[in-house]
Structure formats: C-alpha cells, structure tokens
Amino acid sequence: MTVRMSSTQNLLKTTEYNVAEISDIVGYESPLYFSRIFKKQNDVSSLEFRRQIQT
C-alpha cells in the first residue's frame, strides 16, 4: 500500500472531508482519477470504505 492510500484511509476514518477534498490533500489533481485508483487498490469505493468504517 502506498503512503497516499494509507493517508487517504486515515482521512476517511478520522475526518468529514469529502472525497474531492481528500484527493486534493493527498496530492491527486483529479478526484475521478483518485476514485479509480482507490477502488482498484482497495476493492471498494472510497465512499463504501467510509460507510464500512462507520458501522
């Protein structure tokens, strides 16, 4: 797992930032590209990841 994805997961767990804000914080210029990469590496979308953490 990359440092970016680790940071992303941490931000999804601990903040209320939306996906576009998180993608910008971790250094992706495009939220769409970020979403594709996140799903490819984690097998779930970033929104689904956040829902799973909250339950």
Secondary structure, DSSP 8 states (H G I E B T S, - for coil): --HHHHHHHHHHHH----HHHHHHHTT-S-HHHHHHHHHHHHSS-HHHHHHHHH-
